[in-house]
Structures are given as C-alpha cells and as structure tokens.
C-alpha cells in the first residue's frame, strides 16, 4: 500500500502554534492544494494545504494541538489505490441491491469518492473574522470564484440571520434537554405557567432579539412636583386628592414626545427605510397583575388633565387585574411607562414593547443631597431608565429627550401639568 505522510512545512517564524481549525476528515478524498488545517500565532493565521492528491487514511492532528515544522498532519493513501477501492465498493453495492430486488431508500448514497465535507474556501483573515462573529464559515455562501468566501459574504450572512424572524422562531421552539432532572437535587413543585406570561413571552423574546436595545439612566428633580402633588385638595370636600406621581409622569412624557417625534414612531421596513410617525399620544402603562404583566394604553393623553389621567389609570389597572380589559386596548401605543416605584429599586433595563421604539422605566424616588446654587440641599430625585431602539434613536437624541423630560417634571412645569 502506497502511503504519504503530510507534515507541517517550513512556514517561517512559527513554533508551537495552535491548530484552530481542522478542515478535513478521515476518508475524505483530497486534491493538491486543498486546505487541511489552519494554525494561528500572535501575528497571523495560516492555512496549510495538501501537496498531493489522495484519500485521507488517518488524521494525526486535532483542534487545540500545538505544532511546529515537521509535525505530522495526516496519512494519505495514493489516489490510484483510493480509486480502486471505490470501484470495488461500487460493484459490491450494485450486487447487493440486485440480489435484494428492492428499491433503495430515498437518500443520498455516498461513496468514498464523493464523501467530502462541506468545506468553504476562505482566507485565514476571513476565517478569523467569521470566528470572532461566532459564524460557522462552512454555512456561508461564497460570492467569489469557486464559491470562495470573502468578508462581505460573512457580513451578509450575519445580517440575514439577525433579520430573519422566522428562522429565530424556529430556533426558539427547539427544546434543550436538561442533563439532570431538577428533582434529582431535592424537592420540587410542578406548576403551570400563567397564560398571560406565556402569551407575553414570545413578544418579549421577539423584542429583545430583534431590537438593538440601549438604556440611558438619569435622575429628575421632582421636589416641587411632589410638594404640589401632595398639597392638592378637593375643592368641594377639602380632602386631599390621591393622585399618584405616575399621572404627572404620563403628562410630562406626552409633552416630551411632541418635541421628539422619533420616540412616537414604529419601524415598518428598516431595509426600505420606512417608519411610521404617530400623530396620536397613547401611553402604555405596565400593570402588575397576579396573571402576569399587562400593558393597556391610556388613549389621547395629550387631551386630558391630571385628574382625568389619574382616574383612567385606576380604571385601566382594575380592568387588567380583573381580566376585563379588551384585547385591542393592549395594542396601538406611542410609548410605554413601566414603574417600579411602588415596589422599590432605582435603575434597571426595561425591554421595549414592540412595535414601539422606546420605553421609560421609573424607579422609587428618594431624598438626596444635591449641589445646587453653590450649596448642598435636600432634593427629591426620581430615577429614570430610558431604553430605546438604536436603529432609529441615537444616544445624543436619547440624552436630549431625558433632559426635556426632566424639565417637564421640574419646578417650572409642574403647575401647568395640573391644568
């Protein structure tokens, strides 16, 4: 039997370098100059090609090995012997089928001659670029001669995957098998996931996966607003009004949306460059219920005063908690507010409520020492967490939006909000 040993050639200043890719497998038929492995040093990546035609008998190397000049890569059978074996095997297979007198199953029958891996041709630089992006180079269609993959092909592959919602949904339905059952480690209880949580989960996953989220954190000085809010009384009974800070925040957010219309939009066709800018102001309010989170819309907030907004907020919350809300009222929003102020906490990263492009997270306000007018004073500060879709809103615009919102919640605006 004629065998050839393929070794690491003299490739310059390479010693004890790592094998980062093995591009062939045992039983594969090679042609001269076919790539075998890729090695990588601190300086660069290099592909090692075959010097001969033949069929791989034994691989002597694997990913992670350290190699130097002269180390063995694989043992190759001469091409003539390989062809003879393929011919003999083909004759035997035909004879078996003839004797069985049955039709073969509808599948590809691979002989040693055509049994090859789907190996993409690409330069070491492009392979390294693909690895950094977590892309399997063999799944990328090459646009160059003989299907050679270039950097733009990898970018196109990544873009197609990130924009392919159907592909994502198929993957999200795949079940990952647990290696060990939870009950093997102690007592457990199996419960049904609430229906609302199951329904909302696909929207949350869609939003988090397909929208590039960025969150800006800031604080608004609401000292005067809180003093004004807690001083409000009913003109007939003289009793204090129970108006939550959320009603003021809704009004302030609506005023900010008028000045920054990009936040009151939805992206309809990012490739075609189309977006919908809404002329209405329907503010979504995240409501915590025993069934899960629900987000009804407070319609036309720009045409309602604080008293009416406060009343409608209570009605919407009651309808959600009693499952009396109409399904349509959960859609068609401008922007959503999610408030944790009644529970606690400061800053967080709220997930955008698709197809909106921004969401405002509110933490619990607290008194802080703030340096103001040359001295430290006690002020009531409200944590703001603004998440936005970076495809349509950039960081500078988000910072300006937060500044506008803080101004609308400040001392110069608080009294106008009550009108």
C-alpha positions in Angstrom: 0.0 0.0 0.0 1.4 3.4 -1.0 1.0 5.9 1.8 2.2 9.5 2.1 2.7 11.5 5.3 1.8 15.1 5.1 3.8 17.3 7.6 3.9 20.9 8.7 6.1 22.6 6.2 8.6 25.4 6.7 6.3 28.5 7.1 8.7 30.9 8.7 8.7 32.0 12.3 6.1 29.6 13.6 6.8 27.3 16.5 4.4 25.6 18.9 1.5 27.4 17.3 -2.1 26.3 17.9 -4.3 24.5 15.4 -7.5 26.4 15.3 -9.3 24.6 12.5 -9.2 21.1 11.0 -10.7 21.4 7.6 -10.8 17.7 6.5 -11.8 14.4 7.9 -10.7 10.7 7.6 -12.0 9.1 4.4 -12.1 12.3 2.5 -10.6 12.5 -1.0 -8.2 15.4 -1.5 -6.7 17.2 -4.4 -3.4 19.0 -4.4 -3.6 22.5 -2.7 -6.8 21.6 -0.8 -6.7 23.3 2.7 -6.0 20.9 5.5 -5.7 22.9 8.7 -5.5 26.5 10.0 -2.8 27.5 12.5 -2.7 30.7 14.4 0.1 32.6 16.2 0.1 36.0 17.9 0.9 37.5 14.5 -1.4 35.9 11.9 -3.4 32.9 10.8 -2.1 30.5 8.1 -3.8 27.7 6.1 -1.7 24.5 5.4 -2.6 22.9 2.0 -2.0 19.4 0.8 0.9 18.8 -1.6 -0.6 15.6 -3.1 -3.8 14.0 -4.4 -5.2 11.1 -2.4 -7.5 9.8 0.2 -7.1 10.5 4.0 -6.4 7.3 5.9 -5.5 8.7 9.3 -5.7 12.2 10.8 -2.8 12.8 13.2 -3.9 16.2 14.5 -6.9 17.9 16.2 -8.1 21.4 17.1 -6.1 22.8 20.0 -2.8 20.9 19.3 0.4 22.8 19.3 2.5 22.2 16.2 5.9 23.1 14.7 7.7 22.4 11.4 7.9 18.7 10.6 5.0 17.6 12.8 2.6 15.1 11.1 -0.8 16.2 9.9 -2.2 13.1 8.3 -1.5 9.9 6.4 -2.7 9.9 2.8 -3.3 6.9 0.6 -2.3 7.2 -3.1 -5.1 8.3 -5.4 -4.8 5.2 -7.5 -5.4 2.8 -4.6 -8.3 5.0 -3.4 -10.0 4.9 -6.8 -9.6 1.1 -6.9 -11.3 0.7 -3.5 -14.1 3.0 -4.6 -14.6 0.9 -7.8 -14.7 -2.4 -5.8 -17.1 -1.0 -3.3 -19.4 0.3 -6.0 -19.5 -3.1 -7.7 -20.4 -4.8 -4.3 -23.2 -2.3 -3.6 -24.7 -2.9 -7.0 -24.6 -6.6 -6.5 -26.3 -6.4 -3.1 -29.1 -4.2 -4.5 -29.6 -6.6 -7.4 -29.9 -9.6 -5.1 -32.3 -7.8 -2.7 -34.5 -6.7 -5.6 -35.8 -3.7 -3.6 -35.8 0.0 -4.2 -33.2 2.0 -2.2 -34.5 4.4 0.3 -34.8 8.0 -1.0 -31.5 9.2 0.4 -28.1 10.1 -1.0 -25.6 7.1 -1.2 -22.2 8.4 -0.6 -19.1 6.6 -1.9 -15.6 7.2 -0.7 -15.1 9.2 -3.9 -17.8 11.8 -3.2 -17.8 11.6 0.5 -16.4 15.0 1.3 -17.2 17.7 3.9 -18.9 20.9 3.0 -15.8 23.0 3.5 -15.9 26.6 2.4 -12.9 28.2 0.8 -11.7 31.3 2.6 -8.6 33.1 3.5 -7.3 32.8 7.1 -8.2 36.5 7.6 -11.8 35.9 6.6 -12.0 32.7 8.7 -10.7 34.6 11.8 -13.3 37.4 11.1 -16.1 34.7 11.0 -14.9 33.1 14.2 -14.9 36.5 16.0 -18.6 36.9 15.0 -19.4 33.3 16.0 -20.2 32.3 12.4 -19.6 28.8 11.0 -17.7 29.7 7.8 -19.0 26.4 6.2 -22.5 27.8 6.3 -21.7 31.0 4.4 -22.3 31.1 0.7 -19.2 32.4 -1.1 -19.6 35.0 -3.9 -16.1 34.7 -5.4 -14.8 32.2 -7.9 -15.4 28.5 -7.0 -17.5 29.7 -4.0 -14.7 31.4 -2.1 -16.0 33.3 0.9 -14.9 36.9 1.4 -15.6 39.3 4.3 -18.7 40.9 2.8 -20.2 37.4 2.5 -19.8 36.9 6.2 -21.4 40.3 6.9 -24.3 39.5 4.6 -24.8 36.1 6.4 -24.9 37.8 9.8 -27.4 40.4 8.6 -29.7 37.8 7.1 -29.7 35.8 10.3 -30.4 38.8 12.6 -33.3 40.0 10.4 -34.9 36.6 9.8 -37.6 36.4 12.4 -39.0 33.1 11.1 -35.6 31.5 11.5 -35.4 32.8 15.0 -38.8 31.5 15.9 -37.9 28.0 14.6 -34.8 28.0 16.8 -36.7 29.4 19.8 -39.1 26.4 19.6 -36.2 23.9 19.9 -36.2 22.2 23.2 -32.9 22.0 25.1 -32.8 18.7 27.0 -31.7 19.0 30.7 -28.8 16.7 31.5 -30.2 16.2 35.0 -33.8 16.5 36.3 -34.4 19.2 38.9 -35.9 16.6 41.2 -32.6 14.8 41.5 -31.3 17.6 43.7 -34.2 18.0 46.0 -38.0 18.5 46.4 -39.7 20.4 43.6 -43.2 21.5 42.6 -44.5 21.5 39.0 -46.8 24.4 38.2 -48.5 25.7 35.1 -47.0 28.9 33.7 -49.8 31.6 33.8 -51.4 32.1 30.4 -50.6 35.9 30.3 -46.9 35.2 30.9 -46.9 32.5 28.1 -48.6 34.9 25.7 -46.3 37.8 26.5 -43.1 35.8 26.4 -43.0 35.5 22.6 -43.4 39.3 22.3 -40.6 39.9 24.8 -38.2 37.4 23.1 -39.0 39.0 19.7 -38.3 42.4 21.1 -35.1 41.6 22.9 -33.7 39.5 20.0 -34.6 41.9 17.1 -34.3 45.3 18.6 -30.8 46.7 19.5 -31.5 48.0 23.0 -29.6 50.8 24.6 -30.6 52.3 28.0 -29.8 55.8 29.3 -30.0 56.3 33.1 -30.7 59.7 34.6 -32.4 61.4 37.6 -35.2 64.0 37.6 -35.6 66.6 40.4 -39.3 66.3 41.3 -39.1 68.2 44.6 -41.6 70.9 43.6 -43.8 68.5 41.8 -44.1 66.3 44.9 -44.9 69.3 47.1 -47.5 70.4 44.7 -49.0 66.9 44.3 -49.3 66.3 48.0 -50.9 69.7 48.5 -53.8 69.1 46.1 -57.2 69.0 47.8 -60.8 68.6 46.6 -62.5 72.0 46.2 -65.8 70.5 47.4 -64.8 68.3 50.4 -61.4 69.8 51.3 -59.9 66.3 51.4 -56.5 65.6 49.9 -56.6 64.2 46.4 -55.0 60.8 45.9 -53.1 61.4 42.6 -50.0 59.2 42.1 -46.8 60.6 40.6 -47.5 58.4 37.5 -50.2 60.7 36.4 -47.7 63.6 36.2 -45.1 61.4 34.5 -47.7 60.5 31.8 -48.4 64.2 31.1 -44.7 65.1 31.2 -43.8 62.2 28.8 -46.5 63.2 26.4 -45.1 66.7 26.2 -41.7 65.3 25.5 -43.0 63.1 22.7 -44.4 66.2 21.0 -40.9 67.7 20.9 -39.2 64.4 19.9 -41.5 62.7 17.4 -39.0 59.9 16.7 -39.8 58.4 20.1 -43.5 58.2 19.0 -42.8 56.0 15.9 -42.5 52.4 14.7 -40.2 50.9 12.2 -42.2 49.2 9.4 -39.4 48.4 6.9 -35.9 49.0 8.0 -34.5 47.8 4.6 -36.8 50.1 2.7 -36.2 53.0 5.0 -39.8 53.4 6.1 -41.1 54.3 9.6 -44.5 55.4 10.9 -44.6 58.6 13.0 -47.7 58.6 15.0 -49.8 61.8 15.5 -51.7 60.4 18.5 -50.4 60.0 22.0 -51.5 56.7 23.5 -49.3 56.0 26.5 -48.8 52.3 27.6 -48.8 51.6 31.3 -47.3 48.4 32.5 -49.7 46.9 35.1 -48.5 44.2 37.5 -51.3 41.5 37.9 -51.4 38.1 39.5 -51.6 36.7 36.0 -48.6 38.5 34.7 -47.6 41.9 33.2 -50.2 43.6 31.0 -49.7 46.9 29.2 -53.0 48.7 28.4 -53.0 52.1 26.6 -54.1 55.4 28.1 -55.6 57.0 24.9 -55.1 60.6 23.9 -53.1 61.6 27.0 -52.3 65.0 25.4 -56.0 66.0 25.6 -56.5 65.0 29.3 -55.7 66.8 32.5 -54.1 65.3 35.6 -57.4 64.4 37.3 -58.7 62.5 34.3 -55.4 60.8 33.7 -55.3 59.7 37.3 -58.9 58.3 37.2 -58.3 56.4 33.9 -55.0 54.9 35.3 -57.0 53.4 38.1 -59.7 52.1 35.8 -57.2 50.5 33.4 -55.4 48.8 36.3 -58.6 47.4 37.7 -59.7 46.1 34.3 -56.4 44.3 33.9 -56.4 42.8 37.4 -59.9 41.6 36.9 -59.2 40.4 33.3 -61.9 42.8 32.0 -59.6 44.7 29.6 -60.4 44.5 25.8 -57.5 42.9 23.8 -57.4 45.8 21.4 -56.5 48.1 24.3 -53.2 46.3 24.7 -52.1 47.5 21.2 -51.6 50.7 19.3 -49.3 52.6 21.7 -46.9 55.5 21.4 -44.5 54.7 24.2 -44.7 52.7 27.4 -44.0 53.6 31.1 -43.1 50.8 33.5 -42.8 51.9 37.1 -41.3 50.0 40.0 -41.5 53.0 42.3 -44.3 51.4 44.4 -42.1 48.3 45.0 -38.6 49.7 45.2 -35.3 49.8 43.3 -33.7 52.5 41.3 -32.3 51.9 37.8 -33.0 48.9 35.5 -33.2 48.0 31.8 -36.8 47.8 30.6 -37.5 45.8 27.4 -39.1 47.8 24.6 -42.7 47.0 23.9 -42.6 46.1 20.2 -43.5 47.7 17.8 -42.8 50.8 19.8 -39.2 52.2 19.8 -38.8 53.3 23.4 -39.8 52.6 27.0 -39.4 54.6 30.2 -38.6 52.8 33.4 -39.3 54.6 36.7 -37.7 53.7 40.0 -38.5 54.7 43.5 -37.9 58.4 44.3 -35.7 59.3 47.3 -34.3 62.3 49.0 -30.7 63.1 48.2 -28.1 65.8 48.9 -27.7 67.7 45.7 -25.2 70.5 45.0 -27.4 73.4 43.8 -26.7 77.1 43.6 -23.4 76.8 45.3 -24.5 74.6 48.2 -25.8 71.1 49.1 -29.5 70.9 49.6 -32.0 68.1 50.1 -34.0 67.3 46.9 -36.4 64.5 45.8 -34.8 62.7 42.9 -36.6 60.3 40.6 -34.6 57.5 38.8 -35.2 57.4 35.0 -34.2 54.4 32.8 -34.9 55.1 29.1 -34.5 52.1 26.8 -34.6 52.9 23.1 -34.2 51.3 19.7 -30.8 52.2 18.4 -31.8 51.7 14.8 -33.9 54.9 14.9 -32.7 56.8 18.0 -29.1 57.6 18.8 -27.5 58.3 22.1 -27.4 62.1 21.8 -31.1 62.2 20.9 -31.9 60.0 23.9 -29.9 62.3 26.2 -31.8 65.3 24.9 -35.1 63.5 25.4 -34.2 62.8 29.0 -33.3 66.4 29.6 -36.6 67.5 28.2 -38.4 65.0 30.3 -36.6 66.2 33.4 -37.5 69.8 32.6 -41.1 68.8 32.2 -41.1 67.1 35.6 -39.3 70.1 37.2 -40.5 73.1 39.1 -41.2 75.2 36.1 -43.6 72.8 34.6 -45.3 71.0 37.5 -48.1 73.5 37.8 -49.0 73.5 34.1 -49.5 69.8 34.2 -52.4 70.1 36.5 -54.4 72.2 34.1 
